[in-house]
Amino acid sequence: MALNLRENVKPISYVKSNAAQMMDYVNERRNPIIITQNGEARAVLMDINTYQDNEDAFALLSLLKIAEKDIENGNVKDPDEVFNKLRKKLTKNG
């Protein structure tokens, strides 16, 4: 998703007067629109699928950060021990 500054940066006045076309653009191309106000970037308009993908990626990064902190603090268990316990539970319940 390469950002084309000519197509992907629009002033808020343009976005307001062409809202339907802007929605079609971001949904068809999955490219965000950077909205400017008084010459400064102020917001981003993106399709819902890209937004969801970003949220999912941030959630995964948060989990990785928690895992890294656990490893740093020594809060880890032997994988063989963990898998053996899981196998026993699965055999008991199965």
N, CA, C and O atoms as CSV, one atom per row, in Angstrom:
chain,resi,resn,atom,element,x,y,z
A,1,MET,N,N,0.852,-1.171,0.000
A,1,MET,CA,C,0.000,0.000,0.000
A,1,MET,C,C,0.898,1.234,0.000
A,1,MET,O,O,1.199,1.786,1.058
A,2,ALA,N,N,1.316,1.657,-1.161
A,2,ALA,CA,C,2.152,2.839,-1.293
A,2,ALA,C,C,1.276,4.088,-1.249
A,2,ALA,O,O,0.209,4.138,-1.860
A,3,LEU,N,N,1.738,5.068,-0.530
A,3,LEU,CA,C,0.977,6.305,-0.388
A,3,LEU,C,C,1.351,7.259,-1.513
A,3,LEU,O,O,2.514,7.633,-1.668
A,4,ASN,N,N,0.350,7.649,-2.296
A,4,ASN,CA,C,0.545,8.607,-3.377
A,4,ASN,C,C,0.051,9.959,-2.855
A,4,ASN,O,O,-1.151,10.159,-2.676
A,5,LEU,N,N,0.971,10.874,-2.614
A,5,LEU,CA,C,0.601,12.143,-1.976
A,5,LEU,C,C,-0.394,12.959,-2.799
A,5,LEU,O,O,-1.195,13.704,-2.234
A,6,ARG,N,N,-0.354,12.831,-4.107
A,6,ARG,CA,C,-1.321,13.554,-4.937
A,6,ARG,C,C,-2.739,13.040,-4.750
A,6,ARG,O,O,-3.692,13.818,-4.717
A,7,GLU,N,N,-2.870,11.731,-4.629
A,7,GLU,CA,C,-4.198,11.120,-4.518
A,7,GLU,C,C,-4.634,10.900,-3.078
A,7,GLU,O,O,-5.834,10.884,-2.801
A,8,ASN,N,N,-3.699,10.729,-2.158
A,8,ASN,CA,C,-4.038,10.299,-0.817
A,8,ASN,C,C,-4.002,11.388,0.252
A,8,ASN,O,O,-4.272,11.102,1.418
A,9,VAL,N,N,-3.685,12.595,-0.104
A,9,VAL,CA,C,-3.721,13.708,0.842
A,9,VAL,C,C,-4.725,14.718,0.313
A,9,VAL,O,O,-4.573,15.248,-0.788
A,10,LYS,N,N,-5.755,14.976,1.111
A,10,LYS,CA,C,-6.829,15.879,0.671
A,10,LYS,C,C,-7.183,16.846,1.798
A,10,LYS,O,O,-7.160,16.475,2.972
A,11,PRO,N,N,-7.508,18.084,1.438
A,11,PRO,CA,C,-7.988,19.027,2.455
A,11,PRO,C,C,-9.394,18.650,2.908
A,11,PRO,O,O,-10.155,18.037,2.159
A,12,ILE,N,N,-9.724,19.015,4.117
A,12,ILE,CA,C,-11.023,18.662,4.688
A,12,ILE,C,C,-12.178,19.205,3.843
A,12,ILE,O,O,-13.226,18.565,3.752
A,13,SER,N,N,-12.003,20.363,3.231
A,13,SER,CA,C,-13.068,20.923,2.398
A,13,SER,C,C,-13.367,20.008,1.213
A,13,SER,O,O,-14.525,19.843,0.828
A,14,TYR,N,N,-12.313,19.410,0.633
A,14,TYR,CA,C,-12.508,18.485,-0.484
A,14,TYR,C,C,-13.210,17.212,-0.013
A,14,TYR,O,O,-14.119,16.711,-0.675
A,15,VAL,N,N,-12.784,16.705,1.125
A,15,VAL,CA,C,-13.386,15.476,1.666
A,15,VAL,C,C,-14.862,15.704,1.977
A,15,VAL,O,O,-15.695,14.842,1.697
A,16,LYS,N,N,-15.189,16.858,2.554
A,16,LYS,CA,C,-16.589,17.157,2.881
A,16,LYS,C,C,-17.452,17.207,1.628
A,16,LYS,O,O,-18.556,16.663,1.606
A,17,SER,N,N,-16.953,17.852,0.596
A,17,SER,CA,C,-17.776,18.004,-0.606
A,17,SER,C,C,-17.765,16.761,-1.503
A,17,SER,O,O,-18.563,16.664,-2.435
A,18,ASN,N,N,-16.875,15.824,-1.228
A,18,ASN,CA,C,-16.787,14.599,-2.032
A,18,ASN,C,C,-16.777,13.353,-1.142
A,18,ASN,O,O,-16.085,12.378,-1.436
A,19,ALA,N,N,-17.542,13.394,-0.064
A,19,ALA,CA,C,-17.496,12.324,0.936
A,19,ALA,C,C,-17.793,10.951,0.341
A,19,ALA,O,O,-17.076,9.994,0.632
A,20,ALA,N,N,-18.816,10.832,-0.473
A,20,ALA,CA,C,-19.178,9.529,-1.044
A,20,ALA,C,C,-18.049,8.975,-1.914
A,20,ALA,O,O,-17.731,7.788,-1.847
A,21,GLN,N,N,-17.448,9.842,-2.730
A,21,GLN,CA,C,-16.336,9.395,-3.579
A,21,GLN,C,C,-15.115,8.997,-2.743
A,21,GLN,O,O,-14.405,8.051,-3.083
A,22,MET,N,N,-14.882,9.715,-1.663
A,22,MET,CA,C,-13.754,9.397,-0.781
A,22,MET,C,C,-13.967,8.031,-0.123
A,22,MET,O,O,-13.029,7.246,0.011
A,23,MET,N,N,-15.207,7.757,0.285
A,23,MET,CA,C,-15.524,6.459,0.880
A,23,MET,C,C,-15.317,5.350,-0.149
A,23,MET,O,O,-14.747,4.306,0.167
A,24,ASP,N,N,-15.774,5.572,-1.368
A,24,ASP,CA,C,-15.577,4.575,-2.431
A,24,ASP,C,C,-14.082,4.350,-2.664
A,24,ASP,O,O,-13.633,3.211,-2.794
A,25,TYR,N,N,-13.328,5.428,-2.713
A,25,TYR,CA,C,-11.883,5.346,-2.973
A,25,TYR,C,C,-11.184,4.481,-1.927
A,25,TYR,O,O,-10.449,3.558,-2.277
A,26,VAL,N,N,-11.410,4.777,-0.643
A,26,VAL,CA,C,-10.693,4.023,0.392
A,26,VAL,C,C,-11.164,2.573,0.454
A,26,VAL,O,O,-10.376,1.682,0.771
A,27,ASN,N,N,-12.431,2.328,0.155
A,27,ASN,CA,C,-12.932,0.955,0.191
A,27,ASN,C,C,-12.481,0.129,-1.003
A,27,ASN,O,O,-12.209,-1.064,-0.861
A,28,GLU,N,N,-12.398,0.744,-2.176
A,28,GLU,CA,C,-11.977,0.007,-3.372
A,28,GLU,C,C,-10.472,-0.235,-3.388
A,28,GLU,O,O,-10.022,-1.331,-3.722
A,29,ARG,N,N,-9.699,0.778,-3.031
A,29,ARG,CA,C,-8.240,0.676,-3.131
A,29,ARG,C,C,-7.572,0.239,-1.840
A,29,ARG,O,O,-6.411,-0.171,-1.842
A,30,ARG,N,N,-8.299,0.326,-0.745
A,30,ARG,CA,C,-7.740,0.033,0.582
A,30,ARG,C,C,-6.513,0.904,0.874
A,30,ARG,O,O,-5.580,0.481,1.556
A,31,ASN,N,N,-6.539,2.119,0.345
A,31,ASN,CA,C,-5.516,3.116,0.636
A,31,ASN,C,C,-6.150,4.191,1.504
A,31,ASN,O,O,-7.239,4.673,1.192
A,32,PRO,N,N,-5.491,4.571,2.579
A,32,PRO,CA,C,-6.055,5.619,3.427
A,32,PRO,C,C,-5.925,6.996,2.777
A,32,PRO,O,O,-5.064,7.226,1.928
A,33,ILE,N,N,-6.793,7.889,3.194
A,33,ILE,CA,C,-6.724,9.294,2.787
A,33,ILE,C,C,-6.273,10.086,4.015
A,33,ILE,O,O,-6.861,9.964,5.090
A,34,ILE,N,N,-5.243,10.885,3.850
A,34,ILE,CA,C,-4.804,11.780,4.916
A,34,ILE,C,C,-5.557,13.085,4.725
A,34,ILE,O,O,-5.490,13.701,3.661
A,35,ILE,N,N,-6.269,13.501,5.754
A,35,ILE,CA,C,-7.089,14.713,5.669
A,35,ILE,C,C,-6.338,15.848,6.345
A,35,ILE,O,O,-5.896,15.736,7.489
A,36,THR,N,N,-6.204,16.953,5.601
A,36,THR,CA,C,-5.503,18.113,6.151
A,36,THR,C,C,-6.497,19.208,6.530
A,36,THR,O,O,-7.588,19.309,5.968
A,37,GLN,N,N,-6.092,20.009,7.485
A,37,GLN,CA,C,-6.870,21.180,7.894
A,37,GLN,C,C,-5.866,22.306,8.115
A,37,GLN,O,O,-4.906,22.164,8.873
A,38,ASN,N,N,-6.102,23.407,7.449
A,38,ASN,CA,C,-5.173,24.540,7.505
A,38,ASN,C,C,-3.751,24.112,7.136
A,38,ASN,O,O,-2.779,24.583,7.726
A,39,GLY,N,N,-3.641,23.210,6.151
A,39,GLY,CA,C,-2.345,22.786,5.648
A,39,GLY,C,C,-1.620,21.747,6.487
A,39,GLY,O,O,-0.506,21.351,6.144
A,40,GLU,N,N,-2.225,21.297,7.579
A,40,GLU,CA,C,-1.586,20.301,8.438
A,40,GLU,C,C,-2.372,18.998,8.420
A,40,GLU,O,O,-3.602,19.009,8.391
A,41,ALA,N,N,-1.660,17.879,8.438
A,41,ALA,CA,C,-2.320,16.574,8.521
A,41,ALA,C,C,-3.037,16.483,9.865
A,41,ALA,O,O,-2.437,16.706,10.917
A,42,ARG,N,N,-4.344,16.149,9.816
A,42,ARG,CA,C,-5.135,16.127,11.048
A,42,ARG,C,C,-5.857,14.805,11.296
A,42,ARG,O,O,-6.162,14.487,12.445
A,43,ALA,N,N,-6.137,14.025,10.249
A,43,ALA,CA,C,-6.893,12.782,10.426
A,43,ALA,C,C,-6.621,11.854,9.252
A,43,ALA,O,O,-6.031,12.241,8.243
A,44,VAL,N,N,-7.075,10.612,9.419
A,44,VAL,CA,C,-6.939,9.611,8.366
A,44,VAL,C,C,-8.290,8.949,8.152
A,44,VAL,O,O,-8.976,8.588,9.109
A,45,LEU,N,N,-8.665,8.792,6.887
A,45,LEU,CA,C,-9.885,8.077,6.515
A,45,LEU,C,C,-9.451,6.763,5.889
A,45,LEU,O,O,-8.707,6.750,4.908
A,46,MET,N,N,-9.923,5.644,6.465
A,46,MET,CA,C,-9.537,4.343,5.917
A,46,MET,C,C,-10.725,3.397,5.916
A,46,MET,O,O,-11.702,3.602,6.637
A,47,ASP,N,N,-10.627,2.365,5.100
A,47,ASP,CA,C,-11.710,1.390,5.033
A,47,ASP,C,C,-11.718,0.541,6.301
A,47,ASP,O,O,-10.708,0.431,6.996
A,48,ILE,N,N,-12.856,-0.049,6.588
A,48,ILE,CA,C,-13.044,-0.790,7.827
A,48,ILE,C,C,-12.159,-2.032,7.898
A,48,ILE,O,O,-11.701,-2.393,8.982
A,49,ASN,N,N,-11.909,-2.691,6.772
A,49,ASN,CA,C,-11.069,-3.890,6.791
A,49,ASN,C,C,-9.629,-3.563,7.149
A,49,ASN,O,O,-8.994,-4.296,7.906
A,50,THR,N,N,-9.113,-2.471,6.613
A,50,THR,CA,C,-7.755,-2.039,6.963
A,50,THR,C,C,-7.698,-1.653,8.437
A,50,THR,O,O,-6.741,-1.987,9.136
A,51,TYR,N,N,-8.722,-0.952,8.902
A,51,TYR,CA,C,-8.777,-0.567,10.312
A,51,TYR,C,C,-8.765,-1.818,11.197
A,51,TYR,O,O,-8.017,-1.877,12.172
A,52,GLN,N,N,-9.585,-2.812,10.862
A,52,GLN,CA,C,-9.639,-4.043,11.651
A,52,GLN,C,C,-8.309,-4.774,11.617
A,52,GLN,O,O,-7.853,-5.284,12.641
A,53,ASP,N,N,-7.677,-4.830,10.438
A,53,ASP,CA,C,-6.360,-5.463,10.329
A,53,ASP,C,C,-5.347,-4.764,11.241
A,53,ASP,O,O,-4.548,-5.423,11.905
A,54,ASN,N,N,-5.383,-3.442,11.270
A,54,ASN,CA,C,-4.475,-2.680,12.142
A,54,ASN,C,C,-4.751,-2.974,13.606
A,54,ASN,O,O,-3.820,-3.161,14.389
A,55,GLU,N,N,-6.025,-3.016,13.983
A,55,GLU,CA,C,-6.384,-3.308,15.374
A,55,GLU,C,C,-5.923,-4.709,15.770
A,55,GLU,O,O,-5.412,-4.910,16.872
A,56,ASP,N,N,-6.104,-5.673,14.870
A,56,ASP,CA,C,-5.653,-7.043,15.144
A,56,ASP,C,C,-4.140,-7.094,15.319
A,56,ASP,O,O,-3.635,-7.772,16.214
A,57,ALA,N,N,-3.423,-6.379,14.465
A,57,ALA,CA,C,-1.959,-6.351,14.556
A,57,ALA,C,C,-1.508,-5.720,15.871
A,57,ALA,O,O,-0.576,-6.211,16.507
A,58,PHE,N,N,-2.167,-4.632,16.281
A,58,PHE,CA,C,-1.815,-3.997,17.558
A,58,PHE,C,C,-2.117,-4.913,18.740
A,58,PHE,O,O,-1.360,-4.934,19.711
A,59,ALA,N,N,-3.209,-5.665,18.673
A,59,ALA,CA,C,-3.545,-6.606,19.742
A,59,ALA,C,C,-2.469,-7.692,19.843
A,59,ALA,O,O,-2.054,-8.062,20.942
A,60,LEU,N,N,-2.025,-8.193,18.700
A,60,LEU,CA,C,-0.984,-9.213,18.692
A,60,LEU,C,C,0.323,-8.655,19.251
A,60,LEU,O,O,1.011,-9.329,20.018
A,61,LEU,N,N,0.660,-7.437,18.871
A,61,LEU,CA,C,1.872,-6.809,19.405
A,61,LEU,C,C,1.789,-6.634,20.919
A,61,LEU,O,O,2.791,-6.791,21.618
A,62,SER,N,N,0.609,-6.313,21.423
A,62,SER,CA,C,0.424,-6.176,22.873
A,62,SER,C,C,0.667,-7.505,23.576
A,62,SER,O,O,1.305,-7.548,24.628
A,63,LEU,N,N,0.157,-8.595,22.993
A,63,LEU,CA,C,0.391,-9.922,23.577
A,63,LEU,C,C,1.870,-10.283,23.563
A,63,LEU,O,O,2.388,-10.854,24.522
A,64,LEU,N,N,2.545,-9.945,22.469
A,64,LEU,CA,C,3.983,-10.214,22.395
A,64,LEU,C,C,4.759,-9.418,23.436
A,64,LEU,O,O,5.723,-9.915,24.017
A,65,LYS,N,N,4.336,-8.188,23.665
A,65,LYS,CA,C,4.992,-7.347,24.670
A,65,LYS,C,C,4.832,-7.951,26.064
A,65,LYS,O,O,5.776,-7.961,26.854
A,66,ILE,N,N,3.632,-8.453,26.361
A,66,ILE,CA,C,3.384,-9.101,27.650
A,66,ILE,C,C,4.264,-10.344,27.779
A,66,ILE,O,O,4.858,-10.584,28.831
A,67,ALA,N,N,4.346,-11.136,26.701
A,67,ALA,CA,C,5.162,-12.354,26.725
A,67,ALA,C,C,6.639,-12.016,26.933
A,67,ALA,O,O,7.331,-12.693,27.695
A,68,GLU,N,N,7.118,-10.978,26.262
A,68,GLU,CA,C,8.515,-10.580,26.427
A,68,GLU,C,C,8.796,-10.160,27.864
A,68,GLU,O,O,9.851,-10.478,28.413
A,69,LYS,N,N,7.861,-9.454,28.465
A,69,LYS,CA,C,8.029,-9.021,29.856
A,69,LYS,C,C,8.069,-10.236,30.787
A,69,LYS,O,O,8.873,-10.278,31.718
A,70,ASP,N,N,7.205,-11.219,30.537
A,70,ASP,CA,C,7.215,-12.454,31.334
A,70,ASP,C,C,8.558,-13.163,31.220
A,70,ASP,O,O,9.099,-13.642,32.216
A,71,ILE,N,N,9.093,-13.228,30.002
A,71,ILE,CA,C,10.387,-13.883,29.795
A,71,ILE,C,C,11.484,-13.135,30.548
A,71,ILE,O,O,12.322,-13.753,31.204
A,72,GLU,N,N,11.479,-11.801,30.453
A,72,GLU,CA,C,12.476,-10.990,31.160
A,72,GLU,C,C,12.411,-11.199,32.664
A,72,GLU,O,O,13.438,-11.202,33.344
A,73,ASN,N,N,11.187,-11.376,33.186
A,73,ASN,CA,C,10.995,-11.544,34.630
A,73,ASN,C,C,11.148,-12.995,35.079
A,73,ASN,O,O,10.976,-13.302,36.258
A,74,GLY,N,N,11.470,-13.887,34.142
A,74,GLY,CA,C,11.662,-15.286,34.490
A,74,GLY,C,C,10.363,-16.043,34.736
A,74,GLY,O,O,10.371,-17.141,35.292
A,75,ASN,N,N,9.266,-15.461,34.325
A,75,ASN,CA,C,7.957,-16.085,34.513
A,75,ASN,C,C,7.668,-17.035,33.346
A,75,ASN,O,O,6.790,-16.791,32.519
A,76,VAL,N,N,8.446,-18.134,33.310
A,76,VAL,CA,C,8.321,-19.106,32.219
A,76,VAL,C,C,8.264,-20.513,32.803
A,76,VAL,O,O,8.678,-20.742,33.940
A,77,LYS,N,N,7.751,-21.445,32.018
A,77,LYS,CA,C,7.694,-22.844,32.441
A,77,LYS,C,C,8.320,-23.705,31.355
A,77,LYS,O,O,8.386,-23.324,30.187
A,78,ASP,N,N,8.766,-24.853,31.771
A,78,ASP,CA,C,9.354,-25.814,30.841
A,78,ASP,C,C,8.275,-26.286,29.867
A,78,ASP,O,O,7.222,-26.751,30.301
A,79,PRO,N,N,8.519,-26.176,28.554
A,79,PRO,CA,C,7.496,-26.551,27.580
A,79,PRO,C,C,7.057,-28.012,27.688
A,79,PRO,O,O,5.876,-28.315,27.513
A,80,ASP,N,N,7.994,-28.919,27.974
A,80,ASP,CA,C,7.623,-30.334,28.112
A,80,ASP,C,C,6.621,-30.524,29.250
A,80,ASP,O,O,5.657,-31.281,29.132
A,81,GLU,N,N,6.872,-29.823,30.349
A,81,GLU,CA,C,5.965,-29.906,31.506
A,81,GLU,C,C,4.568,-29.394,31.144
A,81,GLU,O,O,3.563,-30.014,31.492
A,82,VAL,N,N,4.516,-28.287,30.461
A,82,VAL,CA,C,3.235,-27.688,30.069
A,82,VAL,C,C,2.474,-28.629,29.138
A,82,VAL,O,O,1.282,-28.866,29.331
A,83,PHE,N,N,3.162,-29.165,28.127
A,83,PHE,CA,C,2.486,-30.044,27.169
A,83,PHE,C,C,2.054,-31.363,27.816
A,83,PHE,O,O,1.003,-31.903,27.470
A,84,ASN,N,N,2.844,-31.877,28.737
A,84,ASN,CA,C,2.452,-33.099,29.444
A,84,ASN,C,C,1.181,-32.876,30.257
A,84,ASN,O,O,0.288,-33.723,30.267
A,85,LYS,N,N,1.103,-31.729,30.942
A,85,LYS,CA,C,-0.115,-31.403,31.707
A,85,LYS,C,C,-1.322,-31.284,30.778
A,85,LYS,O,O,-2.410,-31.764,31.097
A,86,LEU,N,N,-1.124,-30.646,29.640
A,86,LEU,CA,C,-2.215,-30.509,28.682
A,86,LEU,C,C,-2.671,-31.865,28.151
A,86,LEU,O,O,-3.870,-32.115,28.023
A,87,ARG,N,N,-1.715,-32.737,27.844
A,87,ARG,CA,C,-2.062,-34.068,27.339
A,87,ARG,C,C,-2.874,-34.854,28.377
A,87,ARG,O,O,-3.842,-35.536,28.042
A,88,LYS,N,N,-2.456,-34.742,29.639
A,88,LYS,CA,C,-3.175,-35.444,30.707
A,88,LYS,C,C,-4.611,-34.923,30.818
A,88,LYS,O,O,-5.548,-35.708,30.960
A,89,LYS,N,N,-4.781,-33.600,30.752
A,89,LYS,CA,C,-6.127,-33.015,30.829
A,89,LYS,C,C,-6.979,-33.462,29.645
A,89,LYS,O,O,-8.154,-33.795,29.805
A,90,LEU,N,N,-6.381,-33.465,28.468
A,90,LEU,CA,C,-7.132,-33.850,27.271
A,90,LEU,C,C,-7.527,-35.333,27.318
A,90,LEU,O,O,-8.626,-35.703,26.905
A,91,THR,N,N,-6.622,-36.170,27.825
A,91,THR,CA,C,-6.951,-37.599,27.911
A,91,THR,C,C,-8.021,-37.846,28.970
A,91,THR,O,O,-8.885,-38.705,28.798
A,92,LYS,N,N,-7.960,-37.095,30.058
A,92,LYS,CA,C,-8.950,-37.216,31.124
A,92,LYS,C,C,-10.340,-36.804,30.627
A,92,LYS,O,O,-11.336,-37.468,30.915
A,93,ASN,N,N,-10.390,-35.701,29.879
A,93,ASN,CA,C,-11.664,-35.166,29.392
A,93,ASN,C,C,-12.131,-35.830,28.103
A,93,ASN,O,O,-13.288,-35.680,27.712
A,94,GLY,N,N,-11.245,-36.557,27.444
A,94,GLY,CA,C,-11.591,-37.114,26.136
A,94,GLY,C,C,-12.138,-38.462,26.206
A,94,GLY,O,O,-12.471,-39.047,25.175
